[in-house]
């Protein structure tokens, strides 16, 4: 689900502005689940990444130091932005 959302943001950057009204429901429909489940699953992914002792990779992707756990919107946006920069 997270990969799907990152790809959608890469395709259409405006989707990030309506993550709860557009991206979560679209992702939920695609994967046969609910929007709250998509949001919860994404939070789980973010927490798993954040629990890593070394935040160097996340900070490299973000392009700056991270002082706190990124929000769902920030996490998806920073991953999509990182992949855009690689192209």
Secondary structure, DSSP 8 states (H G I E B T S, - for coil): -HHHHHHHHHH-GGGGGGIIIIIHHHHHHHHTS-HHHHHHHHHHHHHHHHTSS--HHHHHHHTS---S---HHHHHHHHHHHHHHH-
